């Protein structure tokens, strides 16, 4: 199937190389220059606000990050060495991130939710020359000469969550970083001036928080308001206090914010751009967000660590009518389907573009399996209709019920509209006759009638889903769904946990 060409975004100033890859012309050469240019233009503007903590201007950020870079060099860090950042969201994380780049190092943001064993594995795998740890002072020294990295040089390693094995370090180049920034600006139609502020409620160690939000505001000279930890009341209070113009976060946070008692009295009129991603969002929640943020343009970004965050985007004009879609490829991305089913049109989504990472650190075999002839195999099953991409499931999460393919995301979206369900995950339950049957694990809202939830949910599902897609096994839990350090639901754990309530088929 040929790559999709249709795009509702600004595609000016794009060239296509001999390898078929589209690239923006005139982009900044590397992230060091990106920051330096912003400091020269907007040095007196506020760059970072740590919610409940300090704030600094761009000039201060530049000065202090250069001191961190000098301290790293004095500690023996050479250009190309790996510097791991084992800090949570906050000003110190930002200073360590930029200090590493200004020292010419490859920055490795560490997931703070990892176990000690997982941390040790990543530090060994990347060969970290220095680890910035909590409770220890940041490196400090005299500023050194700035590095001049090439676009193809590796700038950072973002370790994947490792749902199918050991985490892999996705090698993000300088070109990957600056390309993502330009795609975010174009797809979200952000103004190219510094009079804006983004609220970062997701971890900076993920590509969404780091690349889509933080790096984009750095390029524009805007303000990043960083939450050290998410708390619904603080999230809502920050919007009017700091005149937040851009909010990007995951569906769960939006759900918690909308359900919070203070939302009704929160002034959200400053928000001009509202985007989501990181997990499937129920269409019902999309429509609630459209009503709750009437001054904002809503959009859905889809991507992976391997695409340096965003690969497709669903703009505001399509949000209501295509709420189940992840949108069009960004201006420099091509997408196509690998081995699409001739009946359903479902195939594995492939992505090509200058935001696709250089591969996995120290793992050429894994790289060769995942990136073939320039095309990234995402592992996501999708359809493409009129240029619009819809993710129907992860390949490994598709349920085969007696020869009928059931895509868990479709069932999850349907059940998520039930008023008494906060979270839901759908998995295959082994069955000796059918091979697998559909099982749903649900977290009810506080105060819900748990005894009546299963029959209510079954009736609800039968009204919205084909018979073979309706869950025949249900488990009600009293706490959040289990997730790995990257925030992805651990479906293997859900499959293995047992405790199912079998629901007889009524038709």
Secondary structure, 3 states (H helix, E strand, C coil): CCCCCCCCCCCCCEEECCCCCEEECCCCCCHHHHHHHHHHHHCCCEEEEECCCCEEEHHHHHHHHHHHHHHHHHCCCCCCCEEEEECCCCHHHHHHHHHHHHCCCEEEECCCCCCHHHHHHHHHHHCEEEEEECCCCCCCCCCCCCCCCCCCCEEEEEECCCCCCCCCEEEEEHHHHHHHHHHHHHHCCCCCCCCCEEEECCCCCCHHHHHHHHHHHHHHCCEEEECCCCCHHHHHHHHHHCCCCEEEECHHHHHHHHHCHHHHHCCCCCCCEEEECCCCCCHHHHHHHHHHCCCCEEEEEEEEHHHCEEEEEECHHHHCCCCCCCEEECCCCEEEEECCCCCCCCEEEEEECCCCCCCECCCHHHHHHHEECCEEEEEEEEEEECCEEEEEEEHHHCEEECCEEECHHHHHHHHHCCCCEEEEEEEEEEECCCEEEEEEEEEECCCCCHHHHHHHHHHHHHHHCCHHHCCCEEEEECCCCCECCCCCECHHHHHHHCCCEECCCCC
